[in-house]
């Protein structure tokens, strides 16, 4: 008899967390490792949010169970924040508070997918998406994009992938790992395509505030109001407010879907930590000054990384438009002898670079995009420059 179910045994471990774990293990052993793997801001959570959590700890009402779908005050605050930041007007009954953005993603697919339902997934994609789809009984239908199209999927590609079993389109902008940001016109065209063909859209807006230069975030149900009844928005506080460890996210959608999802959550996890929910009220209701500070730093770091990566012979990199990643094409580094070793894949390349240069990045295979690599620039300027410099020297 098998010790674990086929469903769980088939889950691939998170490549991003695996890289980060290996880098941290080397650091713990005394190695001077520069890690470009983790997707989290290197800034502390803003003080007013921490203060709200400290106050919440002392309030006995937060020591008890609360509604499984989220504190009413937080759901109201998320609805207000959504209107303020993306122009999308929703009611508190359309909000489900989840244990982080990743939980919101899984819940969204669980709410929509029956066995065999197809979900169109543009690649490169965040590692968790296909696993969440499969666990929900859905079938990921991957549509490849590349640097030649700016990592953006086209209507023609979506139409070619659509079948009678297509239930959902996954849409992410700003994108992890590519850093691509769709223009409002591109968002509108895709939303109108979904409405025309009765395809649900799950749109992940976790990086909504992290856009650079002249690029502009656009929420699909805002620019295509007719999509609202067949759209789920997933979001959270992790990236915008440097709260990755607080584990609060949310899903927004039609009230009937949210009600069913809250019922599901009541059996799976019950309520999200009350203290973290109280901190999130302070985050989403407060000023965005700290967000502006972080975005300014990320703008500078992204520009530096982009320039330095492109200076490496064999590497080409598009300028990051959003999120905090560069996603260079590193095929020009494959097959080159480095200290007696050669890498034929980006998976092997990542291992080689970690071993010989003590620099960690996530290979493109983790995102369905062999030949590319994800470099997070959510780390200090000095470490960023040192890490890319080591790679340049390794292949010089």
Secondary structure by P-SEA (a helix, b strand, c coil): ccccccccccccccaaaaaaaaaaaaaaacccccccccccccccccaaaaaaaaaaaacccccccccccccaaaaaaaaaaaaaccccccccccbbbcccaaaaaaaaaaacccccbbbbbccccccaaaaaaaaacbbbbbbbbcccccccccaaaaaaaccccccbbbbbcccccccccccaaaaaaaaaaaaaabbbbbccccccccccccbbbbbcccccccccccbbbbccccccccccccccccccccaaaaaaaaaaaaaccccccaaaaaaaaaaaaccaaaaaaaaaaaaaaaaaaaaaaaaccccccccccccccccccccccccccccccccccaaaaaaaaaacccbbbbcccccccccbbbbbccccaaaaaaaaaaaaaaac
